[in-house]
């Protein structure tokens, strides 16, 4: 438990996602943007969600190992999320985080506009939960 976990990548990824979510919100009100421009922004949100999600669960894995002393952790997100929930790390419920894991998995498959919109909604939900998570992680384990 002596190592200090670096949260830089996670913070940057969550920040980039937040900025693209705001960009998407603003784009909806800009009449000069084409459908292709809006689609590109939506795709950027989805990519930022994928990146932020992946960095987040991997960071949680490191935190659980380095700061909470949990040995032999699996290398997949859902078990990490469950263990993080058991250790009181997650804002929101474990079920919410598992639903986000499912949304992230779905981005690896071909999707139509409806699936893209569902993923954008998941990105909003992830961002809502990830901001307090990183604040908590930067604050360190609670004794």
OpenMM code with the backbone's topology and positions (N, CA, C; nanometers):
from openmm import Vec3, app, unit

residues = "UNK UNK UNK UNK UNK UNK UNK UNK UNK UNK UNK UNK UNK UNK UNK UNK UNK UNK UNK UNK UNK UNK UNK UNK UNK UNK UNK UNK UNK UNK UNK UNK UNK UNK UNK UNK UNK UNK UNK UNK UNK UNK UNK UNK UNK UNK UNK UNK UNK UNK UNK UNK UNK UNK UNK UNK UNK UNK UNK UNK UNK UNK UNK UNK UNK UNK UNK UNK UNK UNK UNK UNK UNK UNK UNK UNK UNK UNK UNK UNK UNK UNK UNK UNK UNK UNK UNK UNK UNK UNK UNK UNK UNK UNK UNK UNK UNK UNK UNK UNK UNK UNK UNK UNK UNK UNK UNK UNK UNK UNK UNK UNK UNK UNK UNK UNK UNK UNK UNK UNK UNK UNK UNK UNK UNK UNK UNK UNK UNK UNK UNK UNK UNK UNK UNK UNK UNK UNK UNK UNK UNK UNK UNK".split()
positions = [
    Vec3(0.0820, -0.1198, 0.0000),
    Vec3(0.0000, 0.0000, 0.0000),
    Vec3(0.0858, 0.1254, 0.0000),
    Vec3(0.2124, 0.1115, -0.0318),
    Vec3(0.3017, 0.2258, -0.0268),
    Vec3(0.3066, 0.3034, -0.1578),
    Vec3(0.2597, 0.2447, -0.2681),
    Vec3(0.2649, 0.3130, -0.3969),
    Vec3(0.1586, 0.4222, -0.4038),
    Vec3(0.1890, 0.5250, -0.4805),
    Vec3(0.0927, 0.6319, -0.5034),
    Vec3(0.0397, 0.6166, -0.6453),
    Vec3(-0.0903, 0.6036, -0.6556),
    Vec3(-0.1519, 0.5840, -0.7867),
    Vec3(-0.1608, 0.7178, -0.8586),
    Vec3(-0.1261, 0.7170, -0.9867),
    Vec3(-0.1334, 0.8367, -1.0699),
    Vec3(-0.2723, 0.8424, -1.1347),
    Vec3(-0.3424, 0.9501, -1.1116),
    Vec3(-0.4777, 0.9670, -1.1643),
    Vec3(-0.4820, 1.0614, -1.2838),
    Vec3(-0.3653, 1.0970, -1.3382),
    Vec3(-0.3597, 1.1940, -1.4468),
    Vec3(-0.4384, 1.1481, -1.5692),
    Vec3(-0.4139, 1.0256, -1.6155),
    Vec3(-0.4823, 0.9768, -1.7358),
    Vec3(-0.6330, 0.9706, -1.7148),
    Vec3(-0.6732, 0.9243, -1.5986),
    Vec3(-0.8159, 0.9146, -1.5698),
    Vec3(-0.8793, 1.0531, -1.5676),
    Vec3(-0.8131, 1.1462, -1.5011),
    Vec3(-0.8655, 1.2832, -1.4953),
    Vec3(-0.8756, 1.3468, -1.6324),
    Vec3(-0.7726, 1.3275, -1.7138),
    Vec3(-0.7760, 1.3827, -1.8500),
    Vec3(-0.8875, 1.3202, -1.9324),
    Vec3(-0.9018, 1.1881, -1.9229),
    Vec3(-1.0038, 1.1190, -2.0014),
    Vec3(-1.1441, 1.1639, -1.9620),
    Vec3(-1.1695, 1.1768, -1.8338),
    Vec3(-1.3006, 1.2217, -1.7866),
    Vec3(-1.3233, 1.3670, -1.8278),
    Vec3(-1.2198, 1.4492, -1.8189),
    Vec3(-1.2315, 1.5893, -1.8618),
    Vec3(-1.2598, 1.6019, -2.0103),
    Vec3(-1.1904, 1.5224, -2.0920),
    Vec3(-1.2143, 1.5254, -2.2370),
    Vec3(-1.3573, 1.4825, -2.2693),
    Vec3(-1.4048, 1.3798, -2.2004),
    Vec3(-1.5430, 1.3362, -2.2213),
    Vec3(-1.6397, 1.4484, -2.1854),
    Vec3(-1.6175, 1.5129, -2.0749),
    Vec3(-1.7055, 1.6233, -2.0339),
    Vec3(-1.7094, 1.7352, -2.1362),
    Vec3(-1.5930, 1.7684, -2.1910),
    Vec3(-1.5890, 1.8748, -2.2918),
    Vec3(-1.6621, 1.8341, -2.4195),
    Vec3(-1.6489, 1.7072, -2.4593),
    Vec3(-1.7193, 1.6624, -2.5802),
    Vec3(-1.8692, 1.6518, -2.5560),
    Vec3(-1.9107, 1.6140, -2.4357),
    Vec3(-2.0536, 1.6137, -2.4043),
    Vec3(-2.1095, 1.7556, -2.4131),
    Vec3(-2.0347, 1.8527, -2.3649),
    Vec3(-2.0770, 1.9929, -2.3756),
    Vec3(-2.0787, 2.0361, -2.5216),
    Vec3(-1.9794, 1.9959, -2.5975),
    Vec3(-1.9739, 2.0265, -2.7403),
    Vec3(-2.0967, 1.9706, -2.8119),
    Vec3(-2.1358, 1.8496, -2.7770),
    Vec3(-2.2551, 1.7877, -2.8366),
    Vec3(-2.3808, 1.8654, -2.7989),
    Vec3(-2.3893, 1.9072, -2.6729),
    Vec3(-2.5059, 1.9856, -2.6285),
    Vec3(-2.5159, 2.1148, -2.7077),
    Vec3(-2.4062, 2.1833, -2.7225),
    Vec3(-2.4034, 2.3104, -2.7958),
    Vec3(-2.4316, 2.2866, -2.9442),
    Vec3(-2.3792, 2.1777, -2.9986),
    Vec3(-2.3983, 2.1473, -3.1412),
    Vec3(-2.5453, 2.1312, -3.1759),
    Vec3(-2.6237, 2.0812, -3.0813),
    Vec3(-2.7665, 2.0639, -3.1059),
    Vec3(-2.8388, 2.1935, -3.1327),
    Vec3(-2.7828, 2.3048, -3.0880),
    Vec3(-2.8446, 2.4365, -3.1065),
    Vec3(-2.7841, 2.5157, -3.2217),
    Vec3(-2.6875, 2.4595, -3.2904),
    Vec3(-2.6194, 2.5331, -3.3978),
    Vec3(-2.6751, 2.4900, -3.5339),
    Vec3(-2.7531, 2.5755, -3.5931),
    Vec3(-2.8200, 2.5422, -3.7194),
    Vec3(-2.7217, 2.5294, -3.8354),
    Vec3(-2.6045, 2.5919, -3.8248),
    Vec3(-2.5090, 2.5861, -3.9351),
    Vec3(-2.4365, 2.4523, -3.9453),
    Vec3(-2.4497, 2.3671, -3.8450),
    Vec3(-2.3831, 2.2374, -3.8493),
    Vec3(-2.4644, 2.1389, -3.9331),
    Vec3(-2.3950, 2.0641, -4.0136),
    Vec3(-2.4606, 1.9613, -4.0945),
    Vec3(-2.4858, 1.8370, -4.0093),
    Vec3(-2.5666, 1.7480, -4.0607),
    Vec3(-2.5893, 1.6199, -3.9932),
    Vec3(-2.4579, 1.5439, -3.9780),
    Vec3(-2.3720, 1.5548, -4.0783),
    Vec3(-2.2423, 1.4879, -4.0720),
    Vec3(-2.1574, 1.5448, -3.9581),
    Vec3(-2.1615, 1.6769, -3.9389),
    Vec3(-2.0880, 1.7381, -3.8281),
    Vec3(-2.1407, 1.6887, -3.6938),
    Vec3(-2.2724, 1.6837, -3.6796),
    Vec3(-2.3323, 1.6362, -3.5546),
    Vec3(-2.2963, 1.4892, -3.5304),
    Vec3(-2.2963, 1.4107, -3.6372),
    Vec3(-2.2593, 1.2698, -3.6255),
    Vec3(-2.1139, 1.2563, -3.5806),
    Vec3(-2.0273, 1.3398, -3.6342),
    Vec3(-1.8856, 1.3353, -3.5957),
    Vec3(-1.8683, 1.3701, -3.4480),
    Vec3(-1.9420, 1.4676, -3.4003),
    Vec3(-1.9337, 1.5045, -3.2587),
    Vec3(-1.9868, 1.3904, -3.1729),
    Vec3(-2.0984, 1.3306, -3.2142),
    Vec3(-2.1553, 1.2173, -3.1403),
    Vec3(-2.0551, 1.1008, -3.1363),
    Vec3(-1.9912, 1.0735, -3.2488),
    Vec3(-1.8912, 0.9668, -3.2519),
    Vec3(-1.7725, 0.9994, -3.1619),
    Vec3(-1.7365, 1.1263, -3.1539),
    Vec3(-1.6286, 1.1665, -3.0650),
    Vec3(-1.6678, 1.1439, -2.9189),
    Vec3(-1.7928, 1.1740, -2.8850),
    Vec3(-1.8409, 1.1476, -2.7490),
    Vec3(-1.8294, 0.9990, -2.7179),
    Vec3(-1.8713, 0.9160, -2.8123),
    Vec3(-1.8658, 0.7712, -2.7911),
    Vec3(-1.7215, 0.7255, -2.7720),
    Vec3(-1.6303, 0.7772, -2.8544),
    Vec3(-1.4884, 0.7411, -2.8408),
    Vec3(-1.4326, 0.7876, -2.7066),
    Vec3(-1.4689, 0.9082, -2.6661),
    Vec3(-1.4226, 0.9595, -2.5358),
    Vec3(-1.4787, 0.8759, -2.4216),
    Vec3(-1.6041, 0.8311, -2.4355),
    Vec3(-1.6641, 0.7428, -2.3349),
    Vec3(-1.5852, 0.6117, -2.3258),
    Vec3(-1.5564, 0.5522, -2.4407),
    Vec3(-1.4803, 0.4273, -2.4423),
    Vec3(-1.3469, 0.4440, -2.3703),
    Vec3(-1.2761, 0.5492, -2.4048),
    Vec3(-1.1446, 0.5733, -2.3452),
    Vec3(-1.1552, 0.5995, -2.1959),
    Vec3(-1.2456, 0.6889, -2.1566),
    Vec3(-1.2595, 0.7235, -2.0149),
    Vec3(-1.3031, 0.6023, -1.9328),
    Vec3(-1.3950, 0.5250, -1.9865),
    Vec3(-1.4402, 0.4053, -1.9161),
    Vec3(-1.3240, 0.3075, -1.8962),
    Vec3(-1.2502, 0.2805, -2.0035),
    Vec3(-1.1398, 0.1848, -1.9954),
    Vec3(-1.0319, 0.2305, -1.8971),
    Vec3(-0.9965, 0.3570, -1.9031),
    Vec3(-0.8958, 0.4101, -1.8100),
    Vec3(-0.9478, 0.4029, -1.6667),
    Vec3(-1.0767, 0.4275, -1.6482),
    Vec3(-1.1343, 0.4287, -1.5139),
    Vec3(-1.1316, 0.2911, -1.4490),
    Vec3(-1.1780, 0.1871, -1.5189),
    Vec3(-1.1793, 0.0563, -1.4523),
    Vec3(-1.0368, 0.0050, -1.4294),
    Vec3(-0.9454, 0.0397, -1.5190),
    Vec3(-0.8064, -0.0028, -1.4995),
    Vec3(-0.7420, 0.0724, -1.3832),
    Vec3(-0.7793, 0.1979, -1.3665),
    Vec3(-0.7306, 0.2746, -1.2520),
    Vec3(-0.7884, 0.2183, -1.1227),
    Vec3(-0.9170, 0.1832, -1.1251),
    Vec3(-0.9775, 0.1207, -1.0071),
    Vec3(-0.9035, -0.0074, -0.9701),
    Vec3(-0.8643, -0.0832, -1.0694),
    Vec3(-0.7897, -0.2072, -1.0447),
    Vec3(-0.6586, -0.1760, -0.9711),
    Vec3(-0.5876, -0.0731, -1.0189),
    Vec3(-0.4614, -0.0347, -0.9537),
    Vec3(-0.4863, 0.0143, -0.8111),
    Vec3(-0.5905, 0.0949, -0.7928),
    Vec3(-0.6219, 0.1470, -0.6596),
    Vec3(-0.6528, 0.0321, -0.5639),
    Vec3(-0.7330, -0.0613, -0.6096),
    Vec3(-0.7677, -0.1748, -0.5240),
    Vec3(-0.6437, -0.2539, -0.4839),
    Vec3(-0.5504, -0.2675, -0.5750),
    Vec3(-0.4278, -0.3408, -0.5458),
    Vec3(-0.3319, -0.2584, -0.4616),
    Vec3(-0.3021, -0.1367, -0.5069),
    Vec3(-0.1969, -0.0561, -0.4443),
    Vec3(-0.2404, 0.0099, -0.3138),
    Vec3(-0.3626, 0.0578, -0.3076),
    Vec3(-0.4062, 0.1333, -0.1900),
    Vec3(-0.4913, 0.0517, -0.0934),
    Vec3(-0.5623, -0.0470, -0.1458),
    Vec3(-0.6496, -0.1279, -0.0614),
    Vec3(-0.5942, -0.2673, -0.0372),
    Vec3(-0.4818, -0.2999, -0.1004),
    Vec3(-0.4152, -0.4260, -0.0757),
    Vec3(-0.4905, -0.5497, -0.1214),
    Vec3(-0.5781, -0.5342, -0.2198),
    Vec3(-0.6523, -0.6495, -0.2713),
    Vec3(-0.5614, -0.7223, -0.3706),
    Vec3(-0.5231, -0.8456, -0.3394),
    Vec3(-0.4318, -0.9194, -0.4283),
    Vec3(-0.5070, -0.9924, -0.5390),
    Vec3(-0.4332, -1.0358, -0.6379),
    Vec3(-0.4840, -1.1234, -0.7435),
    Vec3(-0.6186, -1.0783, -0.7996),
    Vec3(-0.6221, -0.9580, -0.8499),
    Vec3(-0.7448, -0.9045, -0.9078),
    Vec3(-0.7636, -0.9536, -1.0503),
    Vec3(-0.8876, -0.9776, -1.0904),
    Vec3(-0.9137, -1.0161, -1.2290),
    Vec3(-0.8791, -0.9011, -1.3229),
    Vec3(-0.8631, -0.9325, -1.4488),
    Vec3(-0.8301, -0.8302, -1.5477),
    Vec3(-0.9486, -0.8061, -1.6405),
    Vec3(-1.0641, -0.7851, -1.5813),
    Vec3(-1.1832, -0.7506, -1.6585),
    Vec3(-1.2694, -0.6566, -1.5745),
    Vec3(-1.3453, -0.5707, -1.6404),
    Vec3(-1.4112, -0.4618, -1.5690),
    Vec3(-1.5194, -0.5008, -1.4693),
    Vec3(-1.6091, -0.5901, -1.5040),
    Vec3(-1.7222, -0.6165, -1.4140),
    Vec3(-1.6788, -0.6666, -1.2766),
    Vec3(-1.5864, -0.7631, -1.2677),
    Vec3(-1.5418, -0.8033, -1.1331),
    Vec3(-1.4729, -0.6894, -1.0577),
    Vec3(-1.3977, -0.6088, -1.1299),
    Vec3(-1.3314, -0.4938, -1.0656),
    Vec3(-1.4356, -0.3977, -1.0104),
    Vec3(-1.5397, -0.3721, -1.0873),
    Vec3(-1.6455, -0.2826, -1.0419),
    Vec3(-1.7151, -0.3384, -0.9181),
    Vec3(-1.7394, -0.4683, -0.9173),
    Vec3(-1.8033, -0.5295, -0.7996),
    Vec3(-1.7141, -0.5154, -0.6760),
    Vec3(-1.5847, -0.5438, -0.6930),
    Vec3(-1.4911, -0.5331, -0.5808),
    Vec3(-1.4781, -0.3868, -0.5363),
    Vec3(-1.4741, -0.2951, -0.6311),
    Vec3(-1.4684, -0.1521, -0.5963),
    Vec3(-1.5928, -0.1120, -0.5177),
    Vec3(-1.7090, -0.1634, -0.5590),
    Vec3(-1.8325, -0.1359, -0.4854),
    Vec3(-1.8276, -0.1920, -0.3444),
    Vec3(-1.7760, -0.3132, -0.3298),
    Vec3(-1.7627, -0.3758, -0.1975),
    Vec3(-1.6705, -0.2948, -0.1066),
    Vec3(-1.5762, -0.2229, -0.1659),
    Vec3(-1.4815, -0.1420, -0.0884),
    Vec3(-1.5254, 0.0029, -0.0753),
    Vec3(-1.6491, 0.0319, -0.1156),
    Vec3(-1.7057, 0.1659, -0.0975),
    Vec3(-1.6468, 0.2724, -0.1871),
    Vec3(-1.5919, 0.2328, -0.3006),
    Vec3(-1.5283, 0.3305, -0.3889),
    Vec3(-1.6240, 0.3967, -0.4876),
    Vec3(-1.7322, 0.3303, -0.5232),
    Vec3(-1.8144, 0.3775, -0.6340),
    Vec3(-1.9273, 0.4703, -0.5914),
    Vec3(-1.9341, 0.5888, -0.6531),
    Vec3(-2.0556, 0.6683, -0.6386),
    Vec3(-2.1659, 0.5957, -0.7161),
    Vec3(-2.2860, 0.5968, -0.6665),
    Vec3(-2.3930, 0.5242, -0.7333),
    Vec3(-2.3841, 0.3768, -0.6974),
    Vec3(-2.4703, 0.2997, -0.7589),
    Vec3(-2.4762, 0.1567, -0.7280),
    Vec3(-2.3854, 0.0763, -0.8208),
    Vec3(-2.3502, -0.0418, -0.7753),
    Vec3(-2.2724, -0.1328, -0.8594),
    Vec3(-2.3534, -0.1640, -0.9852),
    Vec3(-2.4848, -0.1784, -0.9710),
    Vec3(-2.5707, -0.2075, -1.0875),
    Vec3(-2.5590, -0.0982, -1.1935),
    Vec3(-2.5504, 0.0281, -1.1506),
    Vec3(-2.5332, 0.1371, -1.2478),
    Vec3(-2.4009, 0.1218, -1.3229),
    Vec3(-2.2964, 0.0876, -1.2512),
    Vec3(-2.1647, 0.0717, -1.3124),
    Vec3(-2.1600, -0.0504, -1.4036),
    Vec3(-2.2292, -0.1566, -1.3657),
    Vec3(-2.2351, -0.2758, -1.4514),
    Vec3(-2.3111, -0.2428, -1.5799),
    Vec3(-2.4165, -0.1638, -1.5693),
    Vec3(-2.4899, -0.1209, -1.6895),
    Vec3(-2.3981, -0.0403, -1.7812),
    Vec3(-2.3110, 0.0414, -1.7234),
    Vec3(-2.2148, 0.1166, -1.8042),
    Vec3(-2.1127, 0.0223, -1.8684),
    Vec3(-2.0756, -0.0831, -1.7974),
    Vec3(-1.9852, -0.1832, -1.8565),
    Vec3(-2.0517, -0.2470, -1.9778),
    Vec3(-2.1805, -0.2768, -1.9658),
    Vec3(-2.2536, -0.3343, -2.0789),
    Vec3(-2.2612, -0.2358, -2.1955),
    Vec3(-2.2818, -0.1083, -2.1638),
    Vec3(-2.2864, -0.0055, -2.2693),
    Vec3(-2.1514, 0.0051, -2.3380),
    Vec3(-2.0449, -0.0031, -2.2609),
    Vec3(-1.9106, 0.0037, -2.3201),
    Vec3(-1.8862, -0.1163, -2.4095),
    Vec3(-1.9252, -0.2339, -2.3653),
    Vec3(-1.9088, -0.3545, -2.4464),
    Vec3(-1.9854, -0.3417, -2.5778),
    Vec3(-2.1022, -0.2817, -2.5716),
    Vec3(-2.1854, -0.2657, -2.6915),
    Vec3(-2.1200, -0.1747, -2.7952),
    Vec3(-2.0303, -0.0862, -2.7535),
    Vec3(-1.9668, 0.0040, -2.8502),
    Vec3(-1.8697, -0.0693, -2.9407),
    Vec3(-1.8312, -0.1903, -2.9032),
    Vec3(-1.7376, -0.2669, -2.9856),
    Vec3(-1.8064, -0.3303, -3.1057),
    Vec3(-1.9374, -0.3248, -3.1089),
    Vec3(-2.0143, -0.3862, -3.2176),
    Vec3(-2.0699, -0.2774, -3.3081),
    Vec3(-2.1060, -0.3155, -3.4281),
    Vec3(-2.1691, -0.2196, -3.5181),
    Vec3(-2.2962, -0.1673, -3.4531),
    Vec3(-2.3210, -0.0397, -3.4725),
    Vec3(-2.4430, 0.0158, -3.4157),
    Vec3(-2.5042, 0.1171, -3.5102),
    Vec3(-2.6343, 0.1298, -3.4970),
    Vec3(-2.7077, 0.2262, -3.5775),
    Vec3(-2.7271, 0.3536, -3.4956),
    Vec3(-2.8038, 0.4453, -3.5486),
    Vec3(-2.8254, 0.5732, -3.4808),
    Vec3(-2.8874, 0.5539, -3.3424),
    Vec3(-2.9830, 0.4621, -3.3317),
    Vec3(-3.0484, 0.4397, -3.2025),
    Vec3(-2.9478, 0.3899, -3.0990),
    Vec3(-2.8608, 0.2968, -3.1376),
    Vec3(-2.7588, 0.2465, -3.0446),
    Vec3(-2.6584, 0.3559, -3.0113),
    Vec3(-2.6259, 0.4384, -3.1093),
    Vec3(-2.5340, 0.5496, -3.0835),
    Vec3(-2.5945, 0.6452, -2.9810),
    Vec3(-2.7228, 0.6732, -2.9952),
    Vec3(-2.7890, 0.7628, -2.8998),
    Vec3(-2.7924, 0.7012, -2.7600),
    Vec3(-2.8142, 0.5693, -2.7516),
    Vec3(-2.8105, 0.5014, -2.6217),
    Vec3(-2.6714, 0.5120, -2.5592),
    Vec3(-2.5692, 0.5008, -2.6430),
    Vec3(-2.4327, 0.5104, -2.5926),
    Vec3(-2.4028, 0.6519, -2.5445),
    Vec3(-2.4557, 0.7515, -2.6142),
    Vec3(-2.4370, 0.8903, -2.5698),
    Vec3(-2.5036, 0.9104, -2.4338),
    Vec3(-2.6212, 0.8522, -2.4149),
    Vec3(-2.6867, 0.8607, -2.2836),
    Vec3(-2.6014, 0.7926, -2.1766),
    Vec3(-2.5431, 0.6780, -2.2113),
    Vec3(-2.4538, 0.6092, -2.1174),
    Vec3(-2.3316, 0.6951, -2.0864),
    Vec3(-2.2814, 0.7665, -2.1869),
    Vec3(-2.1661, 0.8546, -2.1658),
    Vec3(-2.1998, 0.9646, -2.0663),
    Vec3(-2.3205, 1.0197, -2.0775),
    Vec3(-2.3655, 1.1214, -1.9805),
    Vec3(-2.3695, 1.0614, -1.8396),
    Vec3(-2.4275, 0.9430, -1.8276),
    Vec3(-2.4383, 0.8773, -1.6974),
    Vec3(-2.2995, 0.8451, -1.6415),
    Vec3(-2.2122, 0.7940, -1.7264),
    Vec3(-2.0758, 0.7652, -1.6828),
    Vec3(-2.0089, 0.8924, -1.6305),
    Vec3(-2.0192, 1.0003, -1.7058),
    Vec3(-1.9553, 1.1254, -1.6650),
    Vec3(-2.0108, 1.1741, -1.5314),
    Vec3(-2.1424, 1.1597, -1.5134),
    Vec3(-2.2061, 1.2007, -1.3875),
    Vec3(-2.1469, 1.1232, -1.2696),
    Vec3(-2.1183, 0.9961, -1.2890),
    Vec3(-2.0632, 0.9132, -1.1814),
    Vec3(-1.9108, 0.9234, -1.1707),
    Vec3(-1.8446, 0.9447, -1.2825),
    Vec3(-1.6980, 0.9446, -1.2833),
    Vec3(-1.6383, 1.0684, -1.2173),
    Vec3(-1.7058, 1.1819, -1.2293),
    Vec3(-1.6495, 1.3028, -1.1667),
    Vec3(-1.6366, 1.2882, -1.0151),
    Vec3(-1.7409, 1.2458, -0.9435),
    Vec3(-1.7207, 1.2270, -0.7993),
    Vec3(-1.6277, 1.1100, -0.7663),
    Vec3(-1.6207, 1.0106, -0.8557),
    Vec3(-1.5295, 0.8990, -0.8327),
    Vec3(-1.3849, 0.9470, -0.8317),
    Vec3(-1.3468, 1.0237, -0.9320),
    Vec3(-1.2065, 1.0673, -0.9354),
    Vec3(-1.1762, 1.1616, -0.8190),
    Vec3(-1.2727, 1.2434, -0.7813),
    Vec3(-1.2510, 1.3308, -0.6654),
    Vec3(-1.2260, 1.2466, -0.5402),
    Vec3(-1.3025, 1.1394, -0.5255),
    Vec3(-1.2855, 1.0502, -0.4117),
    Vec3(-1.1507, 0.9799, -0.4172),
    Vec3(-1.1128, 0.9314, -0.5354),
    Vec3(-0.9863, 0.8603, -0.5484),
    Vec3(-0.8666, 0.9514, -0.5209),
    Vec3(-0.8725, 1.0731, -0.5694),
    Vec3(-0.7633, 1.1666, -0.5443),
    Vec3(-0.7517, 1.1957, -0.3945),
    Vec3(-0.8658, 1.1928, -0.3255),
    Vec3(-0.8664, 1.2141, -0.1812),
    Vec3(-0.8051, 1.0985, -0.1044),
    Vec3(-0.7937, 0.9818, -0.1670),
    Vec3(-0.7297, 0.8658, -0.1048),
    Vec3(-0.8266, 0.7794, -0.0268),
    Vec3(-0.7795, 0.6632, 0.0174),
    Vec3(-0.8648, 0.5716, 0.0922),
    Vec3(-0.9067, 0.6321, 0.2240),
    Vec3(-1.0300, 0.6051, 0.2601),
    Vec3(-1.0840, 0.6567, 0.3861),
    Vec3(-1.0588, 0.5537, 0.4961),
    Vec3(-0.9949, 0.5964, 0.6034),
    Vec3(-0.9644, 0.5031, 0.7127),
    Vec3(-1.0676, 0.5143, 0.8222),
] * unit.nanometer
topology = app.Topology()
chain = topology.addChain("A")
for resn in residues:
    res = topology.addResidue(resn, chain)
    for name in ("N", "CA", "C"):
        topology.addAtom(name, app.Element.getBySymbol(name[0]), res)
